[in-house]
Amino acid sequence: MTRHHKVLHNATVIDGTGAKRYRASVCIDSDRITDIVQHDTAMPVLEADQVIDASGLVLAPGFIDAHTHDDLLLLKSPDMLPKASQGVTTVVTGNCGISLAPMQSRKIVPPFDLIGDDSDFAYPSLSQYAERLDDTPASLNSVMLTGHSTLRLETMDRLDRAASRAEIATMAHRLEKSLKEGACGMSTGLAYPTASHAPTTEIIELATVLRDFGAVYTSHMRDEEDHLLDAVEETLQIGREADVPVVISHHKACGRHNWGKTRQSVAMIEQARATQRVDLDVYPYTASSTVLLAEFVARSEKVMITWSKSQPDCSGRDLADLATEWDLTIGDAIDKLNPAGAIYHQMDDEDLHRVMQYAPSMIGSDGLPKDERPHPRLWGTFPRVLGHYCRELGLFTLEDAVAKMTGKTASVFGIKQRGTISVGNYADLVMFNADTIIDRATYDHPTETSAGIEMVMVNGDIVYGGSQTTDARPGRFIRH
Ligand SMILES: [Zn+2]
């Protein structure tokens, strides 16, 4: 009999494909799943150096966070506690147009301050960033998108205009180099001042570079408010004309008078899926979070400050309260706080439920690890989907919920041999209690770990167990 390295014994396996759960023992040798022994008849006898009892627990592929801003967190806090404690084993970085690489150290502008300070942008090429992670790995794996705003800031003298022909050629060259070095796609953040002046044609020309690499185009769209449907149409057009798969980031409808619009946006996506590849990610909250901008405040019911460079003691404070206290208009209070970040309560439950329930949607946290008082999505997203939206509200089966955070995501981003439990795949796994799993991070206490995550394994090594991270740093930068 083969003696295995590790056996996860008597687990309820949910394999990440959406297929029905089954009972099995899963064998791991080195960094791979080497055998899956189903318990359809008698309990098998398996020899192993380490047997982990998984009785009564779900064993799923480690969660893949489809939408993160963890570019710097992987380097600065390699235990990755906010994500490891949720069962995440791989993060997709470089979202919303702002990737840490490729960029020389320079004076950054918002929203780059969401992911780092001036001196943090020290990786002139993607390979230099990747090599840094090879040398000093984190506990979790990552794949990286190249940010369109990153390319613009590197190439253009000012960002409040369209790129010239020569600048587009330079950006296309830099993007191609990043893709050769392992980037999995390009992201845009067209709602931000760093990219809002880029016309659709600029994006199409750059997105065309992705085609030969089988890479994806992801977009924090130009508008998630009054012009949401136009923005969806623009994203679909970019996908069609560049002939590349598109991912609509953190899909939502912001502002009370736009509530209900996801009924139309989801219908547009569904119709487009007949002829082109379109996917989307979503986070399980009705508040968003980003830099403090007057136009986002105008669409919100309530705004909480997450950080402020000029008024550091205002983290966690309500913007309206601060304006009253200072005897200022909201606009002047915003000026006094900036540069700053905020949480915007501006979505409706019904839209959120609709997008989460929509079969193609993937789960992405969009967490902001640099914020002093982060949105709770940074710590709570995945257990919240499984505990609140699946178990308590019954929006979908547990099998479907797991697929939205594993197999589906791996397939959209082209992450090979991960995201499903099958023999030969990497041993990225999470063991959780389906009856107790729940997020504990709240707007008032945003950095609480979740309940019910029993064990998290990356490339065959345990990175989280007994409510804490281990010293293992088996994470890899996965080159596309
Ligand atoms: Zn975004």
Residues whose N, C-alpha, C, O or C-beta is under 5 A from the ligand:
A	BS01	ZN	C96 H220
